[in-house]
Amino acid sequence: MAAALSWTTGERDGCMIVTVQGRLELSGTPRLQGVLQKCLAEQPAALLADLSEMSLGEETALSVFTTIHHQSAIWPGTPVLVCAPRGEVADLLSRHRYGTLQVRAGVEEAVGEVTRNEVVVQMITDQLLPVTGAARHARDLATEACLRWSLPDLIGPVSVIVTELVTNAVEHASTMITLTLTRRNRYLHLAVRDGSDRPPEPRLPEGDDADRGRGLLLVDSLAVDWGWLPTRDGKVVWATLAL
């Protein structure tokens, strides 16, 4: 009988490596997707899925890697590489049955490629205290990033988004906050990380809170996409704007 699906995670040269073991069935994809998403939340140089110890139960279960590939393109722009697929899996991927996933012969090849082709990512990050002035500092940082990267038209929307995300973190998490702005080829990525695992909840303002509670609705109206992911020590809320 085939071994049940399991996995181990590790890090190497800035890459997150998820080694998938056992038989991949459709029923196991939600848990595997959750693990891969948590790895993306750490914003590694690359996410490698090592399939050398994995067998395939149901063909459609491979869509979990397509989903992660699409998500990473929106945020955080992290390359996702599938390594050492065996037999039927390798054949299906070579025929692009599940999109144009990046396939490599092994983890060594993938890590070497990432490190050799490493480019300087345009990124600004800062640690913020959970105090009233954090949102103002976030706006200043957002303005600096847009001017540095010749994106003056994005100063307005980026400032609104970081203000709302940082304010939410101050009010609801009350932990240290990490703000990161990253420019990729197609998108400007914003990420606010805090130490609370409480998910963000968009809501319409009511009563005395008429001027409050609209933050995530504003983010939704301005961003190409936004979302949140759990991390090792809390969560990260992200938003993406087209360049």
Backbone bond lengths (Angstrom), bond angles and torsions (degrees), N, CA, C in turn:
res aa  C-N    CA-C-N  psi(-1)  N-CA   C-N-CA  omega(-1)  CA-C   N-CA-C  phi
1 M - - - 1.452 - - 1.530 109.08 -
2 A 1.344 115.40 138.51 1.463 120.03 -177.73 1.525 110.34 -66.95
3 A 1.316 115.21 146.41 1.462 121.03 179.97 1.525 110.28 -68.40
4 A 1.338 115.96 147.02 1.459 121.21 177.72 1.525 110.16 -66.73
5 L 1.314 115.46 153.93 1.450 120.90 -178.14 1.529 110.92 -67.19
6 S 1.333 115.80 133.37 1.460 122.03 175.39 1.517 107.67 -151.08
7 W 1.332 116.21 176.94 1.462 119.81 -179.37 1.513 109.67 -161.60
8 T 1.313 114.04 158.50 1.458 121.29 172.25 1.522 107.32 -128.63
9 T 1.321 116.34 152.12 1.452 120.39 179.22 1.523 109.87 -121.97
10 G 1.311 115.16 148.94 1.456 120.68 178.87 1.518 110.21 -156.22
11 E 1.309 116.01 174.07 1.462 121.97 179.85 1.524 109.93 -129.52
12 R 1.328 114.87 144.84 1.459 119.47 178.14 1.514 109.64 -157.23
13 D 1.304 116.47 123.66 1.468 122.60 177.00 1.524 112.21 50.23
14 G 1.323 115.93 41.23 1.453 120.31 178.41 1.512 115.06 84.71
15 C 1.333 117.73 -4.73 1.461 122.33 179.71 1.525 110.55 -97.28
16 M 1.315 116.33 142.76 1.454 121.66 169.64 1.528 107.57 -94.40
17 I 1.330 116.30 129.89 1.470 121.15 -177.44 1.522 109.09 -118.69
18 V 1.327 116.30 122.28 1.458 122.16 175.46 1.529 107.54 -109.93
19 T 1.321 116.64 111.80 1.461 121.76 179.06 1.522 108.50 -93.94
20 V 1.332 115.56 112.55 1.467 121.58 -176.70 1.519 108.87 -92.16
21 Q 1.332 115.97 130.65 1.462 121.52 -177.29 1.521 110.07 -125.53
22 G 1.344 116.23 151.17 1.459 120.57 177.18 1.519 112.53 87.87
23 R 1.306 115.17 -160.16 1.460 121.93 -171.86 1.536 110.70 -100.74
24 L 1.328 116.37 124.82 1.460 121.58 -179.24 1.524 110.16 -88.19
25 E 1.325 115.65 111.80 1.458 122.73 174.66 1.519 108.54 -111.79
26 L 1.320 116.24 160.13 1.460 120.86 -179.85 1.528 111.23 -58.86
27 S 1.317 116.88 -34.90 1.465 120.44 -178.41 1.526 112.43 -65.98
28 G 1.325 117.17 -21.53 1.458 120.58 -178.41 1.513 114.49 -91.75
29 T 1.336 117.19 -6.39 1.465 119.33 -174.45 1.528 114.51 -68.30
30 P 1.351 120.58 -34.81 1.471 117.65 179.12 1.527 113.03 -59.57
31 R 1.328 117.70 -42.19 1.466 120.24 -179.83 1.529 110.83 -68.15
32 L 1.343 116.54 -40.93 1.458 119.63 178.51 1.526 110.47 -65.47
33 Q 1.314 117.07 -40.84 1.461 120.50 178.23 1.518 110.25 -61.21
34 G 1.323 117.39 -40.14 1.460 120.35 178.12 1.515 112.38 -60.84
35 V 1.335 116.71 -40.94 1.469 120.96 178.39 1.524 110.44 -64.76
36 L 1.321 117.08 -44.86 1.458 120.98 -179.93 1.531 110.98 -64.34
37 Q 1.331 117.03 -37.38 1.460 120.27 178.18 1.523 111.38 -66.01
38 K 1.326 116.94 -39.72 1.460 119.74 178.24 1.529 110.70 -63.28
39 C 1.322 116.27 -36.29 1.463 119.61 176.97 1.528 110.60 -66.51
40 L 1.332 117.55 -40.36 1.460 120.56 176.76 1.519 111.43 -61.35
41 A 1.330 116.34 -35.79 1.465 120.66 -178.22 1.520 112.03 -62.03
42 E 1.335 117.07 -22.94 1.463 120.44 177.87 1.522 112.10 -79.52
43 Q 1.336 117.42 -5.38 1.466 124.25 178.07 1.534 112.45 53.20
44 P 1.338 117.24 57.08 1.465 119.96 179.24 1.525 111.26 -74.83
45 A 1.327 116.23 172.26 1.465 120.34 175.63 1.520 110.65 -64.87
46 A 1.329 116.83 -33.53 1.460 122.44 176.58 1.521 108.12 -160.10
47 L 1.328 115.52 154.20 1.458 121.95 174.62 1.526 107.46 -111.91
48 L 1.331 116.40 119.55 1.458 121.71 -178.25 1.526 109.59 -109.45
49 A 1.325 116.19 126.97 1.461 122.12 174.91 1.525 107.94 -103.95
50 D 1.325 116.56 104.76 1.463 122.52 -178.52 1.529 108.87 -85.47
51 L 1.346 116.82 110.59 1.469 122.14 -176.66 1.524 112.41 -103.74
52 S 1.313 117.38 15.15 1.467 120.63 -175.97 1.521 112.69 -64.06
53 E 1.342 118.05 -22.06 1.460 121.68 -179.58 1.516 112.00 -112.46
54 M 1.333 117.03 18.23 1.464 121.73 -176.86 1.524 111.40 -111.18
55 S 1.316 116.41 138.63 1.458 122.19 171.20 1.526 108.38 -112.81
56 L 1.320 116.35 163.36 1.463 120.82 -173.74 1.522 111.00 -108.78
57 G 1.334 114.93 125.02 1.457 120.02 175.97 1.509 111.55 -91.90
58 E 1.335 116.17 -53.51 1.465 121.79 179.61 1.524 108.80 -124.16
59 E 1.331 115.70 130.08 1.460 120.05 -174.94 1.522 112.12 -58.24
60 T 1.330 117.23 -41.80 1.459 120.01 -175.86 1.529 112.97 -64.90
61 A 1.319 117.68 -15.04 1.462 120.33 178.40 1.527 111.52 -64.54
62 L 1.336 117.30 -21.04 1.470 120.15 178.88 1.520 112.03 -65.62
63 S 1.327 117.05 -15.09 1.468 119.87 179.41 1.526 112.01 -62.93
64 V 1.335 117.69 -16.56 1.466 119.65 177.98 1.528 110.83 -60.92
65 F 1.332 116.67 -34.77 1.468 119.75 -179.94 1.529 111.23 -75.43
66 T 1.345 116.63 -32.92 1.466 120.03 174.95 1.521 110.71 -64.32
67 T 1.326 115.63 -42.49 1.470 120.76 179.36 1.525 111.16 -59.89
68 I 1.333 116.31 -46.27 1.462 120.57 -179.90 1.529 110.71 -65.67
69 H 1.333 116.35 -39.22 1.468 120.89 177.99 1.530 110.41 -59.40
70 H 1.341 116.94 -45.48 1.460 120.57 -179.60 1.522 111.03 -66.77
71 Q 1.322 116.48 -40.95 1.454 119.28 -179.78 1.527 111.45 -63.78
72 S 1.316 116.29 -42.17 1.470 119.35 -177.50 1.521 111.63 -65.51
73 A 1.347 117.01 -26.83 1.461 120.21 178.88 1.527 111.03 -68.27
74 I 1.345 116.06 -33.04 1.461 120.44 178.49 1.525 110.54 -79.94
75 W 1.318 116.76 -45.05 1.469 122.66 176.00 1.512 107.87 -162.76
76 P 1.323 118.53 134.61 1.469 129.06 5.03 1.517 114.23 -97.47
77 G 1.328 119.05 21.17 1.463 120.59 -177.81 1.509 112.92 77.80
78 T 1.321 116.73 20.70 1.464 122.36 -177.79 1.531 110.97 -82.85
79 P 1.335 119.10 130.42 1.462 119.87 175.78 1.526 111.13 -63.66
80 V 1.328 116.46 138.52 1.466 122.37 175.94 1.526 107.57 -115.37
81 L 1.330 117.00 121.64 1.454 122.00 -178.49 1.523 109.52 -120.38
82 V 1.321 115.19 130.44 1.464 121.91 175.52 1.520 107.80 -94.12
83 C 1.335 116.30 124.41 1.470 120.46 -172.51 1.516 112.09 -114.64
84 A 1.336 115.00 137.92 1.463 124.23 170.00 1.519 114.60 54.53
85 P 1.342 118.38 46.50 1.469 118.00 174.98 1.527 110.11 -67.46
86 R 1.340 116.11 146.86 1.465 120.72 -176.74 1.527 111.29 -106.64
87 G 1.326 115.99 150.38 1.450 123.69 167.63 1.508 116.06 44.90
88 E 1.331 114.80 -116.76 1.459 121.64 -175.99 1.527 111.47 -60.44
89 V 1.311 117.15 -37.93 1.458 120.74 -179.80 1.530 110.29 -62.60
90 A 1.315 116.26 -46.44 1.464 120.50 179.33 1.522 110.96 -60.52
91 D 1.321 116.33 -40.14 1.457 120.96 -179.36 1.524 111.38 -65.45
92 L 1.331 116.62 -45.17 1.463 120.62 -180.00 1.529 110.90 -63.24
93 L 1.309 116.47 -41.67 1.457 119.74 -178.80 1.523 111.53 -69.84
94 S 1.333 117.05 -35.35 1.465 120.47 179.82 1.522 111.39 -66.35
95 R 1.335 115.64 -26.38 1.465 119.97 178.89 1.533 111.87 -91.98
96 H 1.334 115.53 7.62 1.466 121.78 177.54 1.521 112.35 55.74
97 R 1.324 115.73 37.11 1.452 119.48 177.56 1.532 111.38 -66.47
98 Y 1.317 116.23 -22.25 1.465 120.03 -178.46 1.523 111.14 -125.58
99 G 1.323 115.08 44.65 1.456 120.62 177.44 1.519 111.76 84.32
100 T 1.302 114.82 -176.91 1.464 120.96 -177.15 1.523 110.20 -93.01
101 L 1.310 115.31 65.31 1.458 120.04 175.80 1.525 109.76 -68.56
102 Q 1.320 116.64 147.28 1.455 121.08 177.30 1.534 108.27 -84.40
103 V 1.321 116.28 114.92 1.464 121.95 -176.37 1.524 109.49 -111.38
104 R 1.320 116.66 133.96 1.457 122.13 177.87 1.525 109.21 -126.89
105 A 1.335 116.19 154.28 1.461 121.23 -174.89 1.526 112.64 -67.24
106 G 1.325 116.90 -27.49 1.461 119.72 -179.01 1.507 111.38 -166.71
107 V 1.322 115.66 170.81 1.451 121.30 -179.18 1.526 111.26 -64.57
108 E 1.362 116.59 -39.22 1.464 119.64 -179.39 1.524 110.86 -58.60
109 E 1.320 115.90 -45.26 1.463 120.50 179.57 1.519 110.65 -61.92
110 A 1.327 116.29 -43.74 1.463 120.63 -176.84 1.527 111.47 -65.94
111 V 1.334 116.79 -46.60 1.457 120.28 -179.75 1.526 110.22 -62.75
112 G 1.343 116.50 -43.16 1.455 120.46 178.88 1.512 111.95 -60.81
113 E 1.327 116.51 -40.46 1.458 120.33 -179.98 1.531 110.58 -65.30
114 V 1.327 116.07 -42.24 1.463 119.94 -179.27 1.524 110.66 -64.14
115 T 1.322 116.74 -44.84 1.474 119.77 -177.11 1.526 111.72 -71.65
116 R 1.335 117.89 -37.76 1.463 119.90 -179.12 1.516 112.06 -70.34
117 N 1.339 115.92 -37.14 1.458 120.27 -176.53 1.511 112.29 -96.55
118 E 1.321 115.86 18.47 1.460 119.85 -177.23 1.523 109.87 -60.33
119 V 1.316 114.79 129.92 1.455 120.72 177.61 1.521 108.30 -113.81
120 V 1.320 114.32 158.94 1.461 119.21 178.22 1.522 108.17 -78.61
121 V 1.315 116.37 110.72 1.457 121.53 -179.97 1.519 108.71 -79.23
122 Q 1.326 115.93 132.73 1.455 120.55 178.13 1.525 108.09 -76.77
123 M 1.322 116.70 109.09 1.453 121.39 -173.29 1.520 110.48 -146.36
124 I 1.326 115.29 140.11 1.457 122.05 171.83 1.526 106.99 -126.78
125 T 1.310 117.38 130.40 1.459 120.76 -179.91 1.518 109.65 -140.09
126 D 1.333 115.51 151.72 1.459 119.92 179.68 1.524 109.51 -155.55
127 Q 1.317 115.01 153.05 1.459 122.63 176.08 1.530 108.60 -95.38
128 L 1.321 116.53 132.58 1.452 121.53 -178.27 1.527 110.22 -120.02
129 L 1.323 115.66 139.61 1.456 120.69 172.96 1.527 109.25 -78.00
130 P 1.324 118.24 149.40 1.474 120.79 -179.88 1.530 111.24 -79.55
131 V 1.325 116.17 66.28 1.470 122.29 -177.30 1.528 109.16 -127.93
132 T 1.324 115.61 170.28 1.461 121.31 -175.13 1.528 112.65 -57.09
133 G 1.315 118.18 -37.96 1.462 120.93 -176.94 1.513 115.17 -76.08
134 A 1.332 118.01 -2.01 1.469 120.50 -176.54 1.527 111.88 -62.65
135 A 1.323 116.97 -40.68 1.468 120.03 -178.59 1.521 110.98 -64.85
136 R 1.338 116.97 -40.15 1.470 120.41 178.22 1.526 110.96 -63.06
137 H 1.325 115.76 -42.46 1.466 119.47 177.99 1.531 110.35 -64.04
138 A 1.326 116.88 -37.42 1.469 120.74 178.85 1.528 110.80 -63.78
139 R 1.327 116.88 -40.49 1.468 119.88 177.60 1.527 111.39 -64.18
140 D 1.311 116.02 -40.59 1.468 119.56 177.78 1.526 110.67 -61.64
141 L 1.329 115.83 -41.80 1.465 120.18 -179.93 1.523 110.87 -66.17
142 A 1.340 116.30 -39.91 1.462 120.91 179.17 1.521 110.96 -64.05
143 T 1.341 116.33 -41.50 1.474 120.59 178.17 1.521 110.73 -63.53
144 E 1.329 115.82 -44.16 1.462 120.25 178.71 1.528 111.25 -59.09
145 A 1.345 116.78 -43.31 1.466 120.67 -179.39 1.522 111.28 -63.71
146 C 1.340 116.87 -45.80 1.462 119.91 -177.81 1.529 111.63 -65.03
147 L 1.318 117.26 -38.39 1.465 119.98 178.43 1.526 111.06 -70.22
148 R 1.321 116.42 -40.96 1.465 120.36 179.77 1.525 110.97 -62.44
149 W 1.335 115.93 -36.10 1.460 119.78 -175.85 1.527 112.80 -99.25
150 S 1.340 116.74 15.53 1.482 122.79 177.72 1.519 112.03 56.00
151 L 1.328 116.05 48.78 1.465 122.25 179.01 1.531 109.86 -125.65
152 P 1.332 118.18 55.34 1.475 120.01 -175.15 1.524 113.48 -60.80
153 D 1.343 117.90 -30.15 1.459 120.62 -178.38 1.527 112.48 -68.16
154 L 1.325 117.21 -16.90 1.460 120.01 -178.58 1.527 113.28 -95.39
155 I 1.328 117.13 -3.28 1.463 119.44 -177.73 1.526 111.14 -57.12
156 G 1.333 116.58 -46.06 1.461 120.46 -178.56 1.519 113.33 -59.97
157 P 1.348 118.07 -60.59 1.465 118.77 -177.86 1.524 114.02 -63.81
158 V 1.322 116.75 -36.67 1.467 118.89 179.33 1.522 110.09 -65.53
159 S 1.318 117.28 -40.64 1.460 120.80 179.66 1.520 111.18 -62.77
160 V 1.338 116.88 -41.68 1.468 120.43 178.25 1.524 110.74 -62.74
161 I 1.325 116.43 -45.34 1.464 120.08 -176.10 1.523 111.62 -65.45
162 V 1.350 117.19 -47.37 1.464 118.06 -178.50 1.525 110.71 -66.52
163 T 1.328 117.28 -33.07 1.465 119.80 176.86 1.517 110.79 -61.03
164 E 1.326 116.59 -47.28 1.460 120.23 -177.83 1.529 112.03 -67.12
165 L 1.325 116.73 -43.47 1.462 119.56 -177.54 1.525 111.61 -68.11
166 V 1.329 116.44 -41.57 1.463 119.58 179.82 1.529 110.56 -69.70
167 T 1.326 117.10 -40.46 1.467 119.93 177.69 1.521 111.03 -60.25
168 N 1.320 117.20 -42.72 1.458 120.51 176.60 1.520 111.42 -59.81
169 A 1.331 116.24 -42.21 1.463 120.01 -179.58 1.529 111.06 -64.73
170 V 1.333 116.31 -40.07 1.466 120.29 179.19 1.525 110.47 -64.07
171 E 1.333 116.37 -45.60 1.456 120.51 -173.62 1.527 113.21 -75.61
172 H 1.334 117.07 -36.25 1.459 119.54 -170.32 1.527 114.21 -107.25
173 A 1.324 117.58 -21.34 1.469 119.82 -178.93 1.527 111.99 -103.52
174 S 1.330 115.98 -41.78 1.475 121.69 -178.86 1.518 112.27 54.43
175 T 1.321 116.31 39.34 1.463 122.37 176.66 1.525 108.40 -125.43
176 M 1.305 117.43 174.30 1.455 120.40 171.97 1.525 109.17 -59.11
177 I 1.327 115.47 145.37 1.465 121.82 -174.94 1.520 108.67 -122.76
178 T 1.333 116.10 137.68 1.463 120.99 174.58 1.525 108.69 -113.62
179 L 1.315 116.43 119.86 1.468 122.17 176.48 1.518 108.62 -104.41
180 T 1.324 116.22 128.26 1.464 121.40 179.62 1.518 109.41 -130.51
181 L 1.329 116.32 130.53 1.458 122.84 173.32 1.517 107.62 -118.93
182 T 1.330 116.18 127.59 1.458 120.98 -176.17 1.518 110.05 -131.70
183 R 1.318 115.85 130.29 1.465 119.99 175.10 1.518 109.28 -99.15
184 R 1.315 115.54 123.95 1.463 122.22 174.14 1.531 108.65 -111.69
185 N 1.328 116.52 -171.42 1.461 120.14 -175.78 1.527 112.86 -63.16
186 R 1.329 116.39 -39.98 1.465 119.73 -173.48 1.519 113.55 -114.30
187 Y 1.321 116.71 -20.92 1.456 119.50 -171.46 1.524 112.19 -133.74
188 L 1.335 113.96 156.23 1.460 121.76 165.85 1.525 106.38 -103.73
189 H 1.329 116.62 121.09 1.461 121.86 -176.94 1.521 110.27 -103.66
190 L 1.310 115.70 134.77 1.461 122.56 176.04 1.523 108.47 -118.74
191 A 1.313 116.79 139.26 1.464 120.01 179.09 1.518 109.41 -143.63
192 V 1.336 115.21 133.40 1.461 122.13 176.56 1.521 107.48 -122.35
193 R 1.309 115.51 117.70 1.462 121.24 -176.12 1.527 109.52 -111.70
194 D 1.340 116.23 135.57 1.462 120.39 177.32 1.523 109.74 -138.80
195 G 1.310 115.97 178.93 1.452 121.08 -173.95 1.506 115.22 -96.27
196 S 1.341 118.01 14.79 1.458 121.65 178.66 1.523 110.34 -106.84
197 D 1.342 116.67 139.64 1.465 119.44 177.20 1.531 111.93 -93.67
198 R 1.323 116.93 8.18 1.467 120.89 178.75 1.525 109.85 -71.97
199 P 1.340 118.33 124.74 1.469 119.79 -177.02 1.518 112.00 -71.05
200 P 1.325 117.88 148.70 1.472 120.72 175.02 1.522 109.72 -70.36
201 E 1.325 116.78 143.22 1.465 121.17 -176.43 1.526 110.33 -129.90
202 P 1.335 117.56 105.32 1.468 119.32 175.02 1.527 109.39 -63.83
203 R 1.320 116.63 138.39 1.467 119.05 178.46 1.523 109.11 -153.96
204 L 1.333 115.02 153.15 1.452 120.43 175.89 1.524 109.22 -80.82
205 P 1.337 117.77 139.41 1.462 120.12 179.77 1.518 111.53 -68.60
206 E 1.315 116.64 146.48 1.452 121.56 -179.52 1.523 109.60 -135.08
207 G 1.338 115.98 147.41 1.457 121.90 172.05 1.503 113.91 53.89
208 D 1.342 114.64 -127.58 1.468 120.62 -177.61 1.519 112.96 -66.57
209 D 1.335 117.01 -13.74 1.467 120.84 -179.19 1.520 111.86 -97.08
210 A 1.336 116.87 25.70 1.469 120.48 -175.38 1.517 112.66 -59.26
211 D 1.336 116.33 -29.73 1.470 119.61 -179.75 1.520 111.81 -93.47
212 R 1.328 115.95 3.34 1.456 119.68 -177.99 1.534 108.67 -125.81
213 G 1.305 115.71 169.88 1.461 119.52 174.75 1.508 115.04 85.33
214 R 1.354 116.67 -2.37 1.464 118.96 -177.64 1.515 112.82 -94.72
215 G 1.340 117.31 0.08 1.452 121.20 -170.46 1.506 114.81 -53.64
216 L 1.321 117.30 -53.47 1.463 120.17 -176.78 1.530 111.79 -70.85
217 L 1.330 117.41 -25.65 1.460 119.56 174.17 1.523 110.22 -68.28
218 L 1.336 117.08 -37.29 1.468 120.91 174.55 1.526 110.81 -64.47
219 V 1.331 115.28 -44.38 1.468 119.85 178.25 1.525 109.89 -57.93
220 D 1.331 116.37 -44.59 1.462 121.07 -178.99 1.527 111.63 -62.23
221 S 1.332 116.61 -34.66 1.465 119.78 -178.04 1.520 112.87 -77.65
222 L 1.336 117.40 -23.78 1.462 121.00 -175.50 1.522 113.70 -97.94
223 A 1.321 117.62 -30.31 1.467 121.50 -173.15 1.527 111.57 -89.68
224 V 1.332 115.39 151.83 1.459 120.35 170.74 1.529 109.21 -63.00
225 D 1.317 114.90 -40.68 1.459 121.38 176.80 1.523 108.01 -160.04
226 W 1.324 116.71 158.75 1.456 121.08 175.60 1.528 107.83 -153.38
227 G 1.312 115.86 164.03 1.456 119.69 179.74 1.518 110.16 -178.69
228 W 1.306 115.81 -168.12 1.461 119.76 178.22 1.522 108.84 -148.25
229 L 1.324 115.54 156.09 1.456 121.89 178.54 1.520 108.83 -141.30
230 P 1.336 116.79 143.94 1.471 118.65 173.95 1.521 110.08 -71.95
231 T 1.318 116.33 148.10 1.456 122.26 176.84 1.528 108.52 -121.16
232 R 1.321 115.61 -176.82 1.464 119.67 -179.15 1.518 111.96 -61.79
233 D 1.340 116.18 -32.54 1.459 119.19 -172.91 1.522 112.95 -128.81
234 G 1.327 117.50 23.65 1.453 120.22 179.95 1.512 111.40 158.58
235 K 1.317 116.13 -121.08 1.469 119.92 179.41 1.519 109.39 -153.75
236 V 1.331 115.01 166.03 1.457 121.71 171.99 1.520 107.44 -130.00
237 V 1.325 115.94 130.32 1.472 122.15 175.30 1.529 106.61 -106.32
238 W 1.328 116.42 128.81 1.453 120.04 -173.57 1.524 111.47 -126.77
239 A 1.310 115.57 158.88 1.463 122.14 174.71 1.527 107.86 -146.84
240 T 1.330 115.15 151.48 1.459 121.75 -177.49 1.520 109.99 -128.26
241 L 1.328 115.97 134.73 1.468 121.39 174.57 1.525 108.50 -122.11
242 A 1.329 115.91 141.59 1.461 120.35 177.36 1.525 109.76 -74.36
243 L 1.341 116.03 141.50 1.469 119.56 178.27 1.520 109.32 -73.13
